[in-house]
Amino acid sequence: MSEFIDSLSPYWIYLVEIWNLQLVEVDGGGITIGKLVFALVLATVGFFISRIFSRQLERRLLQRFRLARGATAAIESLIFYLIFFFFLLFALKLANVPLTIFTVLGGALAIGVGFGSQNLMNNFISGVILLIEQPIRAGDIIEVDNLFGRVVKIGTRSTIVRMPTNIEIVIPNSSFLEKNVVNWTLTDQQIRMKIVVGVAYGSNLELVKEKLLEAVESHDKILKEPEPFVWFMDFGDSALTFEVHFWGLVNVIGSKLTIESDIRFKIDQLFKEAGITIAFPQRDVHLDLTQPLDVRVVGEHDKA
């Protein structure tokens, strides 16, 4: 056994030399490979501890204070970054890595990667602003750049939005600050919807209004307050145009489309029962002739 240990001694000495190999000297202190490995291990452990702690804190906040899921997700992200930052500093301190090294490395790297990291920093800062101001939150239903979906997660660089087709779109955080964003559920889940319908000329307009309100009020997901109302919008080319407006709750992506579809089915049913005709495009053709139109009846023998 002693002979085996003695045979490993040269390798052990070689590993110790590598471990203590000095890479750079800063402020009188040497940065060795061993110190860098030690700092990396501590930072990795700190990353997982920060993630676990922040998630546990999010669950406790959600259960104890009943905060909105978007608010707890924002708090979880901010706490994670804060804890990990201090854990990283603590790891560097234990590894005896002077913080002044970042001044040296930062100056050397700034020229090389400064221009290339503009978008990265822009999206990172935008992500921090989104987490603090919360114009959008996890769980919100949003619309940006003709993309409509629910916010799944707001990350450091990008935000994940799940479309109604269950496809997840990764959107850079800066897009939410530079472009117009429609947040359907920012303050509450109540939105006003409308159905446009055209009826034939000569229809009983009061009956049309009555049936439109009946169709809306019969739906169990339509709010009673504010009350639904009907507008007579226009004398169209082929129809009298009406709009019925109503309020509903949108808690999932398909809620709005489902409610509007149900109302259209009900309107069609009630109109048929009441004898109201839903108009379709019609055109009258007028012939302006300088002489009588020659009309002939052609028989089978004339065709031959």
Phi, psi and omega in degrees: 000319180294326178293323178295319179295320179295327179290335179274349184302316179299322180291321179296317178297322180293319178295321178296320178297318177295317181300322183264008180295123182275126180269318182204155178242125182229126178054040177079358179247138182269141175259111182257167177297321179299318179294321179293319178295317179299316179296320180296318179296315180296321179294322178295315177298319178297325178299311182291322177296318179297319180295315181295314182297316182294322178291320177296320178295321178299317180296319181293320178296320182294322182280321187279314186257353178055044177285161176295148183299324178296321180292318179293326177295321178294317179297319180300317181293315181296318180294321178300311180297320182294312181295317182295324179298312180290327177294323178295317177297321179294321179296318179295324179292315178296326179281001179062033176266114181293139181290343179293347179296330181290335174293317180292310181294323181296319178294326181286325184274339186300318182292319185287319187247002184301310181290324182288340183261012181298312180295321179299313180292323178299314180290325179295312179296322178297321178297319178296318179297319179297321180290328181277308183282329179057052169291335169228150181224163175299129182102345180288149174261119187232168176219121180213132179053044180063018174254129185237125180183187181254137179288124179266312183205140174255110182262187181288329183247327186214167178241136180262126179239127179264123182282165176301336178276008180070017173270134181262126181253131177262115184247128177302141183299328182296336181297329183283343178259338184262344185235164177287128181240127176265116177253106185288340186230036183293306182261326176202180184258012179269128175225155178264131180242166179212153174236129179256131180217143177245133179246159184290151174299140182095357179288155176285105188292324178294324177291323177299313179299317181298316182289326177296315178294323178296320179296320181288313185291342180281348182276131185285348180259007177269132181286144177282331177232127355296152183288145174295153178212161183239137175244133171272106193275316190194155167269097185279177179298321185233001185203160169266118190266129178238151172232131174249124183251143182202163182248142178213169179263131178244098180252346173228164187299320185275002184299312183299312181295323180294315180296313180297322178295316179299319180295320179297318176301317182292320178298316179299319179295311182294322179295320178296318179294326182270358180074025178268129182266125173280121189289158174224160183301133178226149179225134173261130181255125179246128179258123178254100186249145176275347179214161182303146179283127182277114181245128180233146175258118185256127179269181183291322181289333177289328179294323180290000000 
